């Protein structure tokens, strides 16, 4: 299937590794020019080299910086002539007990996982509406649908973003201009974040990483973790011309883990 987005410009946040990288790869293979951001320059440049090799016909622009800071967002937005596709992504806050979290912990989580994507949306949405094409995908978490008790900071901040987007995406001046906003909700994907968490659990329980990873994978009905490439493919479809009638939705990718019907 041709996705019809060749030549478009995308900003993919936190794209040097993991799910962000998977999204950038899928877009590049569809002929989309991409601006990719990350805090670590070495990993970002390595990813850029990989992306350019996948499709030498596209432009891959790197912006090293923190997307959660105003200057990081300004630099990323200035790196493209305009933004047709925005993939919001930022690392999640750490797990823990809410009794130990300060107001600063909450502000940091909300700023990174709610206010940053909202500010980026604000910066690009009017241009998208003027051009009658826009695709915004917010990478959030399966915890938005099924909260995880130790991830309260993430549960709260990402749910706040989801609630905001639910209203914005349905405004006729947005949806009626062929601009869509959707959430992509990953469950357990084989990324650095999950690997770090499993390693911590293994150390806590006196088990090997391999033992804990196998146990965790068996809790998923698909009996495996997801991979970044299949996540990216779903993201690319939501950014395609074929997904113009899908907006205000939260697409769950969790291998069947969520037990509900809706």
Short mmCIF file of the C-alpha atoms (twelve columns), coordinates in Angstrom:
data_MODEL
# 
_entry.id   MODEL 
# 
loop_
_atom_site.group_PDB 
_atom_site.id 
_atom_site.type_symbol 
_atom_site.label_atom_id 
_atom_site.label_alt_id 
_atom_site.label_comp_id 
_atom_site.label_asym_id 
_atom_site.label_seq_id 
_atom_site.Cartn_x 
_atom_site.Cartn_y 
_atom_site.Cartn_z 
_atom_site.pdbx_PDB_model_num 
ATOM 1   C CA . UNK A 1   0.000   0.000   0.000  1 
ATOM 2   C CA . UNK A 2   1.278   3.450   -0.920 1 
ATOM 3   C CA . UNK A 3   0.731   5.761   2.027  1 
ATOM 4   C CA . UNK A 4   0.665   8.922   -0.070 1 
ATOM 5   C CA . UNK A 5   2.991   10.977  2.136  1 
ATOM 6   C CA . UNK A 6   6.110   11.051  -0.010 1 
ATOM 7   C CA . UNK A 7   7.803   14.447  0.177  1 
ATOM 8   C CA . UNK A 8   6.069   15.496  3.399  1 
ATOM 9   C CA . UNK A 9   8.044   16.841  6.351  1 
ATOM 10  C CA . UNK A 10  7.885   15.144  9.756  1 
ATOM 11  C CA . UNK A 11  9.224   16.016  13.166 1 
ATOM 12  C CA . UNK A 12  9.837   12.864  15.202 1 
ATOM 13  C CA . UNK A 13  10.774  13.518  18.817 1 
ATOM 14  C CA . UNK A 14  13.120  11.318  20.848 1 
ATOM 15  C CA . UNK A 15  13.957  9.407   17.679 1 
ATOM 16  C CA . UNK A 16  17.513  8.194   18.267 1 
ATOM 17  C CA . UNK A 17  16.347  4.847   19.621 1 
ATOM 18  C CA . UNK A 18  13.338  2.791   20.591 1 
ATOM 19  C CA . UNK A 19  9.822   3.582   19.434 1 
ATOM 20  C CA . UNK A 20  10.682  7.027   18.126 1 
ATOM 21  C CA . UNK A 21  13.355  5.537   15.913 1 
ATOM 22  C CA . UNK A 22  10.900  2.921   14.690 1 
ATOM 23  C CA . UNK A 23  8.495   5.673   13.641 1 
ATOM 24  C CA . UNK A 24  11.230  7.655   11.903 1 
ATOM 25  C CA . UNK A 25  12.366  4.558   9.976  1 
ATOM 26  C CA . UNK A 26  8.862   3.801   8.758  1 
ATOM 27  C CA . UNK A 27  8.303   7.386   7.609  1 
ATOM 28  C CA . UNK A 28  11.657  7.565   5.824  1 
ATOM 29  C CA . UNK A 29  10.884  4.358   3.951  1 
ATOM 30  C CA . UNK A 30  7.680   6.038   2.760  1 
ATOM 31  C CA . UNK A 31  9.652   8.971   1.350  1 
ATOM 32  C CA . UNK A 32  9.036   11.424  4.175  1 
ATOM 33  C CA . UNK A 33  11.712  13.985  5.042  1 
ATOM 34  C CA . UNK A 34  12.344  13.883  8.772  1 
ATOM 35  C CA . UNK A 35  13.699  16.061  11.523 1 
ATOM 36  C CA . UNK A 36  14.778  13.789  14.358 1 
ATOM 37  C CA . UNK A 37  15.600  14.945  17.864 1 
ATOM 38  C CA . UNK A 38  17.293  13.460  20.925 1 
ATOM 39  C CA . UNK A 39  19.454  14.612  23.811 1 
ATOM 40  C CA . UNK A 40  22.354  12.289  22.992 1 
ATOM 41  C CA . UNK A 41  24.190  13.431  19.873 1 
ATOM 42  C CA . UNK A 42  26.183  10.244  19.238 1 
ATOM 43  C CA . UNK A 43  23.133  7.990   19.099 1 
ATOM 44  C CA . UNK A 44  21.213  10.595  17.103 1 
ATOM 45  C CA . UNK A 45  23.892  10.853  14.413 1 
ATOM 46  C CA . UNK A 46  24.160  7.059   14.192 1 
ATOM 47  C CA . UNK A 47  20.407  6.834   13.666 1 
ATOM 48  C CA . UNK A 48  20.530  9.564   11.032 1 
ATOM 49  C CA . UNK A 49  23.178  7.628   9.111  1 
ATOM 50  C CA . UNK A 50  20.997  4.528   9.252  1 
ATOM 51  C CA . UNK A 51  17.937  6.425   8.046  1 
ATOM 52  C CA . UNK A 52  19.790  8.007   5.127  1 
ATOM 53  C CA . UNK A 53  20.940  4.568   4.027  1 
ATOM 54  C CA . UNK A 54  17.335  3.338   4.042  1 
ATOM 55  C CA . UNK A 55  16.243  6.026   1.592  1 
ATOM 56  C CA . UNK A 56  18.841  8.370   0.052  1 
ATOM 57  C CA . UNK A 57  16.046  10.358  -1.614 1 
ATOM 58  C CA . UNK A 58  14.854  11.969  1.606  1 
ATOM 59  C CA . UNK A 59  16.330  14.626  3.843  1 
ATOM 60  C CA . UNK A 60  17.207  13.603  7.403  1 
ATOM 61  C CA . UNK A 61  17.931  16.537  9.685  1 
ATOM 62  C CA . UNK A 62  19.226  16.084  13.221 1 
ATOM 63  C CA . UNK A 63  18.598  18.425  16.132 1 
ATOM 64  C CA . UNK A 64  20.421  17.558  19.326 1 
ATOM 65  C CA . UNK A 65  18.636  18.914  22.361 1 
ATOM 66  C CA . UNK A 66  15.959  18.409  24.970 1 
ATOM 67  C CA . UNK A 67  12.508  18.581  23.391 1 
ATOM 68  C CA . UNK A 68  10.991  19.236  26.828 1 
ATOM 69  C CA . UNK A 69  12.741  22.629  26.957 1 
ATOM 70  C CA . UNK A 70  11.520  25.683  25.013 1 
ATOM 71  C CA . UNK A 71  14.858  26.095  23.253 1 
ATOM 72  C CA . UNK A 72  14.867  22.422  22.256 1 
ATOM 73  C CA . UNK A 73  11.422  22.748  20.698 1 
ATOM 74  C CA . UNK A 74  12.316  25.979  18.927 1 
ATOM 75  C CA . UNK A 75  15.408  24.421  17.356 1 
ATOM 76  C CA . UNK A 76  13.502  21.347  16.201 1 
ATOM 77  C CA . UNK A 77  10.676  23.353  14.668 1 
ATOM 78  C CA . UNK A 78  13.113  25.667  12.881 1 
ATOM 79  C CA . UNK A 79  14.897  22.754  11.210 1 
ATOM 80  C CA . UNK A 80  12.150  22.104  8.644  1 
ATOM 81  C CA . UNK A 81  10.425  24.401  6.143  1 
ATOM 82  C CA . UNK A 82  7.124   23.325  7.707  1 
ATOM 83  C CA . UNK A 83  5.747   20.349  9.609  1 
ATOM 84  C CA . UNK A 84  3.160   18.085  7.982  1 
ATOM 85  C CA . UNK A 85  3.574   15.229  10.466 1 
ATOM 86  C CA . UNK A 86  4.341   15.504  14.173 1 
ATOM 87  C CA . UNK A 87  5.229   12.469  16.257 1 
ATOM 88  C CA . UNK A 88  5.307   13.476  19.901 1 
ATOM 89  C CA . UNK A 89  7.472   11.312  22.095 1 
ATOM 90  C CA . UNK A 90  9.390   11.731  25.340 1 
ATOM 91  C CA . UNK A 91  10.812  9.366   27.911 1 
ATOM 92  C CA . UNK A 92  8.441   8.459   30.705 1 
ATOM 93  C CA . UNK A 93  8.959   9.501   34.313 1 
ATOM 94  C CA . UNK A 94  10.376  6.964   36.761 1 
ATOM 95  C CA . UNK A 95  8.207   4.493   38.681 1 
ATOM 96  C CA . UNK A 96  7.726   4.737   42.407 1 
ATOM 97  C CA . UNK A 97  5.389   5.380   45.328 1 
ATOM 98  C CA . UNK A 98  3.375   8.586   45.105 1 
ATOM 99  C CA . UNK A 99  4.116   9.263   48.760 1 
ATOM 100 C CA . UNK A 100 7.702   9.954   47.796 1 
ATOM 101 C CA . UNK A 101 6.986   12.338  44.921 1 
ATOM 102 C CA . UNK A 102 7.354   16.063  45.438 1 
ATOM 103 C CA . UNK A 103 5.516   18.812  43.626 1 
ATOM 104 C CA . UNK A 104 8.631   19.248  41.477 1 
ATOM 105 C CA . UNK A 105 8.434   15.576  40.459 1 
ATOM 106 C CA . UNK A 106 4.856   16.090  39.317 1 
ATOM 107 C CA . UNK A 107 5.628   19.312  37.462 1 
ATOM 108 C CA . UNK A 108 8.528   17.644  35.651 1 
ATOM 109 C CA . UNK A 109 6.335   14.723  34.558 1 
ATOM 110 C CA . UNK A 110 3.470   16.947  33.416 1 
ATOM 111 C CA . UNK A 111 5.856   19.284  31.609 1 
ATOM 112 C CA . UNK A 112 7.534   16.465  29.680 1 
ATOM 113 C CA . UNK A 113 4.572   14.213  28.921 1 
ATOM 114 C CA . UNK A 114 1.666   16.647  28.678 1 
ATOM 115 C CA . UNK A 115 2.691   20.281  28.217 1 
ATOM 116 C CA . UNK A 116 5.574   19.643  25.798 1 
ATOM 117 C CA . UNK A 117 3.435   17.781  23.233 1 
ATOM 118 C CA . UNK A 118 0.656   20.356  23.636 1 
ATOM 119 C CA . UNK A 119 3.107   23.176  22.939 1 
ATOM 120 C CA . UNK A 120 4.402   21.404  19.822 1 
ATOM 121 C CA . UNK A 121 0.849   20.816  18.618 1 
ATOM 122 C CA . UNK A 122 0.111   24.500  19.171 1 
ATOM 123 C CA . UNK A 123 3.149   25.431  17.084 1 
ATOM 124 C CA . UNK A 124 2.223   23.332  14.025 1 
ATOM 125 C CA . UNK A 125 -1.536  22.897  13.909 1 
ATOM 126 C CA . UNK A 126 -2.499  26.194  12.282 1 
ATOM 127 C CA . UNK A 127 -0.051  25.619  9.423  1 
ATOM 128 C CA . UNK A 128 -1.426  22.129  8.966  1 
ATOM 129 C CA . UNK A 129 -4.962  23.481  8.782  1 
ATOM 130 C CA . UNK A 130 -3.931  26.126  6.244  1 
ATOM 131 C CA . UNK A 131 -2.388  23.427  4.025  1 
ATOM 132 C CA . UNK A 132 -5.361  21.075  4.579  1 
ATOM 133 C CA . UNK A 133 -3.124  18.236  5.691  1 
ATOM 134 C CA . UNK A 134 -1.735  17.309  9.062  1 
ATOM 135 C CA . UNK A 135 -1.053  14.189  11.057 1 
ATOM 136 C CA . UNK A 136 -0.202  14.276  14.748 1 
ATOM 137 C CA . UNK A 137 0.589   11.077  16.610 1 
ATOM 138 C CA . UNK A 138 1.214   11.181  20.346 1 
ATOM 139 C CA . UNK A 139 3.165   8.221   21.683 1 
ATOM 140 C CA . UNK A 140 1.743   7.733   25.159 1 
ATOM 141 C CA . UNK A 141 1.319   4.414   26.970 1 
ATOM 142 C CA . UNK A 142 -1.011  1.483   27.430 1 
ATOM 143 C CA . UNK A 143 -1.187  2.742   31.025 1 
ATOM 144 C CA . UNK A 144 -3.564  5.441   29.755 1 
ATOM 145 C CA . UNK A 145 -6.150  2.659   29.322 1 
ATOM 146 C CA . UNK A 146 -5.012  0.365   32.122 1 
ATOM 147 C CA . UNK A 147 -3.049  2.340   34.729 1 
ATOM 148 C CA . UNK A 148 -0.001  0.683   36.265 1 
ATOM 149 C CA . UNK A 149 0.189   1.224   40.002 1 
ATOM 150 C CA . UNK A 150 3.889   2.124   40.146 1 
ATOM 151 C CA . UNK A 151 3.714   4.496   37.180 1 
ATOM 152 C CA . UNK A 152 1.527   7.159   38.742 1 
ATOM 153 C CA . UNK A 153 3.487   10.064  37.297 1 
ATOM 154 C CA . UNK A 154 3.113   8.664   33.798 1 
ATOM 155 C CA . UNK A 155 -0.524  7.668   34.339 1 
ATOM 156 C CA . UNK A 156 -1.431  11.188  35.355 1 
ATOM 157 C CA . UNK A 157 0.574   13.196  32.824 1 
ATOM 158 C CA . UNK A 158 -0.220  11.065  29.791 1 
ATOM 159 C CA . UNK A 159 -3.903  10.836  30.683 1 
ATOM 160 C CA . UNK A 160 -3.966  14.613  30.873 1 
ATOM 161 C CA . UNK A 161 -2.598  14.839  27.344 1 
ATOM 162 C CA . UNK A 162 -5.128  12.257  26.153 1 
ATOM 163 C CA . UNK A 163 -8.020  14.226  27.600 1 
ATOM 164 C CA . UNK A 164 -6.849  17.458  26.012 1 
ATOM 165 C CA . UNK A 165 -6.395  15.859  22.597 1 
ATOM 166 C CA . UNK A 166 -9.849  14.255  22.747 1 
ATOM 167 C CA . UNK A 167 -11.382 17.709  22.630 1 
ATOM 168 C CA . UNK A 168 -8.969  19.351  20.191 1 
ATOM 169 C CA . UNK A 169 -9.071  16.555  17.620 1 
ATOM 170 C CA . UNK A 170 -12.853 16.845  17.300 1 
ATOM 171 C CA . UNK A 171 -12.987 20.570  16.656 1 
ATOM 172 C CA . UNK A 172 -14.470 21.104  13.158 1 
ATOM 173 C CA . UNK A 173 -11.791 23.690  12.359 1 
ATOM 174 C CA . UNK A 174 -9.211  20.918  12.898 1 
ATOM 175 C CA . UNK A 175 -10.884 17.683  11.785 1 
ATOM 176 C CA . UNK A 176 -12.593 19.503  8.934  1 
ATOM 177 C CA . UNK A 177 -9.218  20.586  7.557  1 
ATOM 178 C CA . UNK A 178 -7.873  17.029  7.144  1 
ATOM 179 C CA . UNK A 179 -5.792  17.323  10.309 1 
ATOM 180 C CA . UNK A 180 -5.892  14.293  12.583 1 
ATOM 181 C CA . UNK A 181 -4.607  13.788  16.106 1 
ATOM 182 C CA . UNK A 182 -4.335  10.300  17.561 1 
ATOM 183 C CA . UNK A 183 -2.613  8.494   20.389 1 
ATOM 184 C CA . UNK A 184 -0.473  5.408   19.912 1 
ATOM 185 C CA . UNK A 185 -0.382  3.426   23.144 1 
ATOM 186 C CA . UNK A 186 2.468   0.918   23.500 1 
ATOM 187 C CA . UNK A 187 2.333   -1.959  25.908 1 
ATOM 188 C CA . UNK A 188 5.489   -3.990  26.560 1 
ATOM 189 C CA . UNK A 189 7.913   -3.298  23.728 1 
ATOM 190 C CA . UNK A 190 11.485  -4.526  23.625 1 
ATOM 191 C CA . UNK A 191 13.050  -1.108  24.190 1 
ATOM 192 C CA . UNK A 192 15.777  0.212   26.458 1 
ATOM 193 C CA . UNK A 193 13.181  1.408   28.976 1 
ATOM 194 C CA . UNK A 194 11.633  -2.049  29.356 1 
ATOM 195 C CA . UNK A 195 15.056  -3.672  29.474 1 
ATOM 196 C CA . UNK A 196 16.107  -1.330  32.273 1 
ATOM 197 C CA . UNK A 197 12.967  -2.107  34.263 1 
ATOM 198 C CA . UNK A 198 13.378  -5.868  33.833 1 
ATOM 199 C CA . UNK A 199 17.021  -5.627  34.894 1 
ATOM 200 C CA . UNK A 200 15.977  -3.763  38.050 1 
ATOM 201 C CA . UNK A 201 13.308  -6.339  38.854 1 
ATOM 202 C CA . UNK A 202 15.779  -9.173  38.264 1 
ATOM 203 C CA . UNK A 203 18.294  -7.607  40.638 1 
ATOM 204 C CA . UNK A 204 15.593  -7.071  43.239 1 
ATOM 205 C CA . UNK A 205 14.358  -10.665 42.999 1 
ATOM 206 C CA . UNK A 206 17.758  -12.322 42.706 1 
ATOM 207 C CA . UNK A 207 17.047  -13.684 39.230 1 
ATOM 208 C CA . UNK A 208 18.750  -13.337 35.871 1 
ATOM 209 C CA . UNK A 209 17.565  -10.861 33.273 1 
ATOM 210 C CA . UNK A 210 16.687  -13.723 30.917 1 
ATOM 211 C CA . UNK A 211 14.514  -15.420 33.538 1 
ATOM 212 C CA . UNK A 212 12.538  -12.279 34.304 1 
ATOM 213 C CA . UNK A 213 12.190  -11.333 30.635 1 
ATOM 214 C CA . UNK A 214 10.760  -14.762 29.823 1 
ATOM 215 C CA . UNK A 215 8.307   -14.543 32.695 1 
ATOM 216 C CA . UNK A 216 7.196   -11.054 31.673 1 
ATOM 217 C CA . UNK A 217 6.763   -12.034 28.021 1 
ATOM 218 C CA . UNK A 218 4.502   -14.929 29.026 1 
ATOM 219 C CA . UNK A 219 2.067   -12.482 30.615 1 
ATOM 220 C CA . UNK A 220 1.360   -11.082 27.140 1 
ATOM 221 C CA . UNK A 221 -1.266  -13.045 25.177 1 
ATOM 222 C CA . UNK A 222 0.970   -12.763 22.099 1 
ATOM 223 C CA . UNK A 223 3.699   -14.422 24.198 1 
ATOM 224 C CA . UNK A 224 6.324   -11.878 23.181 1 
ATOM 225 C CA . UNK A 225 7.273   -8.233  23.417 1 
ATOM 226 C CA . UNK A 226 6.533   -5.862  20.588 1 
ATOM 227 C CA . UNK A 227 9.280   -4.480  18.381 1 
ATOM 228 C CA . UNK A 228 9.926   -0.932  17.254 1 
ATOM 229 C CA . UNK A 229 9.501   -1.671  13.553 1 
ATOM 230 C CA . UNK A 230 5.915   -2.880  13.883 1 
ATOM 231 C CA . UNK A 231 5.154   0.092   16.103 1 
ATOM 232 C CA . UNK A 232 6.614   2.393   13.450 1 
ATOM 233 C CA . UNK A 233 4.530   0.790   10.717 1 
ATOM 234 C CA . UNK A 234 1.339   1.532   12.642 1 
ATOM 235 C CA . UNK A 235 2.492   5.097   13.232 1 
ATOM 236 C CA . UNK A 236 3.182   5.549   9.513  1 
ATOM 237 C CA . UNK A 237 -0.302  4.321   8.630  1 
ATOM 238 C CA . UNK A 238 -1.880  6.823   11.030 1 
ATOM 239 C CA . UNK A 239 0.163   9.502   9.233  1 
ATOM 240 C CA . UNK A 240 -0.975  8.362   5.800  1 
ATOM 241 C CA . UNK A 241 -3.585  9.780   3.433  1 
ATOM 242 C CA . UNK A 242 -5.652  6.670   4.141  1 
ATOM 243 C CA . UNK A 243 -6.110  7.550   7.823  1 
ATOM 244 C CA . UNK A 244 -7.856  10.881  7.324  1 
ATOM 245 C CA . UNK A 245 -11.074 9.518   8.846  1 
ATOM 246 C CA . UNK A 246 -9.337  8.352   12.031 1 
ATOM 247 C CA . UNK A 247 -8.985  11.096  14.626 1 
ATOM 248 C CA . UNK A 248 -9.296  11.496  18.363 1 
ATOM 249 C CA . UNK A 249 -8.540  7.804   18.798 1 
ATOM 250 C CA . UNK A 250 -6.132  5.890   21.019 1 
ATOM 251 C CA . UNK A 251 -4.653  2.900   19.253 1 
ATOM 252 C CA . UNK A 252 -3.547  0.264   21.727 1 
ATOM 253 C CA . UNK A 253 -0.569  -1.928  20.807 1 
ATOM 254 C CA . UNK A 254 -0.096  -4.350  23.657 1 
ATOM 255 C CA . UNK A 255 -0.197  -7.865  22.209 1 
ATOM 256 C CA . UNK A 256 -3.716  -8.382  23.603 1 
ATOM 257 C CA . UNK A 257 -2.848  -7.555  27.216 1 
ATOM 258 C CA . UNK A 258 -5.761  -5.197  27.872 1 
ATOM 259 C CA . UNK A 259 -8.634  -7.395  29.077 1 
ATOM 260 C CA . UNK A 260 -11.551 -5.132  28.158 1 
ATOM 261 C CA . UNK A 261 -13.836 -5.009  25.138 1 
ATOM 262 C CA . UNK A 262 -13.561 -1.252  24.633 1 
# 
